[in-house]
Amino acid sequence: GGASSSSSSSSSPVEGENKKKEARPEMECLHGLRVLSLAWVIFGHTLIFWLTSVDVKNIEAVLKITQGFWYSLLTSAPFSVDSFFFLSGLLCTISLVPMFNAVKIPPIGLALLHRYLRLTPVYLLVIAIYYWVSVYLGDGPLWPSYIAATWGVSGSGSACGQYWWTNALYINNLYPTKVNDMCLAWSWYLANDMQFFLVALIVLALYTKVHKAIGWGLTGGLLVGCIIANAVITYDNSIGVAIFEQLGGGGPGGASFDLVYDKPWTRIGPYAVGMLLGLVILEGRIKLDKWNTALRMATHVFIAALFLFLIFIPWTANKVNPWKWPMWANVAYLMWDRSLWAVTLAWLVLAMLQGFAPWTNWILSWKAWAPLARMTYLAYLIHPVVMFVLFSNTKGQEYYTEPVQLILYFLGCWTATYIVSGLMTLLLEMPIANLEKLLVEGITAGMKKKIQNQHDETTDLRTARAEAGDAEVGGVGDSLTKEKKLNGNSLAVSQETAQSQAQQ
């Protein structure tokens, strides 16, 4: 676990901030990982939102394509969300640990306030656009259905009209309890991410100020607890690996979205893996250049095999003549598939940072990824609204004909999403971010000034006490000198008196 890190903190927060901060490793490769992960999210949502928004006449043909081997790339798209959880845990740790080490008391409240103000205004604006603006952006035979889904049916009220406040509090993955009642159903991710961030603040504060072993132990405990929770819930509710069972398609376990998919205790595993990788990087615990070539290559092969296994093995339960997975096999896969996915990414990132995946690093560090990665948050928030508007404006009946059809839909939705995200970034997100930065900097400056004044007062008090002590010591010395002089004069007088008396 390492020695206590509290000894590394300085005598005051101001002095601590002036010390040289721990170097944050360059992670340009994460730009490409974020963009490609969001593309996978949009790819998976393209099929789901097309089916739920458009009157597809041969829907059986669409469902049949999910049984193909290569369509496992589509049905495994939920892993893309775990990629974002992994990245959040990694970047949170890389950012917070040096900051907490630089001060005496970790600013947990300020860090939480900064994150809330950074994310929430744009989040609420997207809800407002979805609820108040998007319903006026189309027409046609399908449009009344979109308005009914957005505003509610027969005056019953919509999810956003009733429960938008749960989004603002980031508890919408816990209440309301049904996904159909959730405002922006895809925003469950944001609630989980904020909850994980709060947990990470506490864990990393203990890691930096109490003992590193506590941080390692708690993070590992989160991972193990997540695996156990998935195993128990999967077994108790007879959930299978078939894609429509996992997404609530009426399998033996019923709708598992509300049981597993959006709950923090079943999704924190990849976040914990990201945190563990962050601690490994900051402490320099794994040096791949110390490994022999055979071990590195064997690990590369094993991780690649695990990567493909996680994506394609569910095909055996989705294919035309599916295998009947026994319950122990469903539990064995679903208890840690998402956490193992994060492990494959952890190895990839570690190998890239240490120079042992140069070609992958070159691709993912391409500079063109950076501006797209900058818009990832807004693109995630707005892309379903873009899809709903595009698909609900369809004027005729739809038929699925060939795979390229879905690819073209995906490319169109992806392009439209980034166009809208770019405009919203310039007009909304950047101004809000600048205002938030000024506010937080003002609060931080006030705190620094207060701490500096307290530090100066303490220093002045110590100086005054020292000077008072010197003066007291000096006064005692003067008294002793005077006393010696008096004693000397008295002695001289006594001697003179004695001599005169002797003469007389």
C-alpha positions, 0 to 999 in steps of 0.5 A: 500500500505504500507509506502514508502520504500525509507527510508529503503535504506542506505546512500550509495550503499556500505553501503546498500550492507553491511546491512543484506539482506531480507531473501529469502524464500526456494522454493524447491517445485518450482523445481518439478513444473518447471519439470512437467510443461515442461513435459506437454509442451513436452506432448502437442507438441508431438501430434502437431509435430508428426502430422506436421512431419510424414505422418499419414494416418488416421489423422481423428482418431488422431483428433477424440481423442482430443474429448475425455474427458480425452484428455482434459489433452492434449488439455489443455497443453497450460496452462503449458506455463502460469505456467512458466510465473507465476513462472518467475513473482514470482522468479523475484519479490522474487529476485529483491525486496531485491536487490533493497532495499539494494542499493540506486539506483536500478541497472536496466541496470545491471540486464537487461544486466545480464539477456540478457547475461545469456540467449542470447548466448545459445539461438543463439546457439540453432538457429544455431544448428537448422539451420545449424546442424540439417538438416544433422542429418537424411535421408529418404522420409520425410527428404527433407520436413524437410530441406525445412521447415528449409531452405526455399522453392525454394530459398525463404529463411527460417524464421531463415535466414531472421528474426533471429535478431528479436530473438536476440532482443526479439521482435519476438512475435511482428515482423514478424507478422505471426507465420509462419515467426517466427524463432523457432516458440516456442521462442515466449515465450522467447520474452514475458518473456524478455519483462515482465522482463523489465516491472517488473524492472521498477515496482519493482524499483518504488515499492522499491524507491518511494512507495509500493502502486505504485508497487501494483497498477501497477502490479494489473493494468497489470493484469486487462489490460490483462483481458480486452485485452483478452476480447476485442480481443476475442469478436472482432475476434469471437474466441471460446474455441475449441482447434483448434480455439485457435491454428489457426484451422480455426474456426470463428475467424481464426488463433488466434495464431497471435492475442492472443497466442503470444502477451504480452498484452494478456499473461502478466496476469499470470506473474502479478499474480506471481509478486503479490504473490511475494509481498505477500510473502515478506511483509507477508500479508497472514498468513494462520495459522491465518485462521480458519480450515474451511476457509482454507479447503473451499479455498482448495476445491474452488481452486481444483474445479477451477483447474479442471474446467479450464482444462475440461470445454473446452471439451464441445466445443471439444467433438463429439457433441459439445456444441455451446458456445455463444460468451458471454461464450467464452469471459467470459472464455478466458478473464481470463482463463490463469490468473485464472490458475496462481491464482490456482498455487499461492494458491498452492505455498502459501499453500506449503510454509506455511505448509498447503499442506505437501503432495504436497510439499513433492512430488514437493520438491523431490531432484531428480527434482533439476537437471532436473529443472536446465536444464529447459531452454535448454530443452525448447529450444531444445525439438522441434528440437529433435522432428523434427529430430526424427519424420522426420527420420521416414522411413514408413507410420504412423497410429494412433492405441491407446493412449499408442502410443502417451504416448510412443512417449512422453516418448521417446521425453522427455528422448531424450530431457533431454539427449541432454539438459544435454550434452549441459548444460555441454558443452555450457550453464555452460561455457557460464554462468561462463564467463557471471558471471565473466563479470558481477562480473567485471562490478559490482566490478568496479562500487563498487570501483567507488562508494567506491572512491566517498564515500571516497572522500566525507568523506575526504572532510567532514573531511577536512572541519571540521578540517578547521572549527576547525582551524578557531575557534582556530585562532579566540581564539588565536587572542582574547587571544593576544588582551586581553594580549595587552589590559592588558599590555596597561592598566598596562602601563597606570596605571604606567604612571598615578601613576608617573604623580601623584607623580610628 
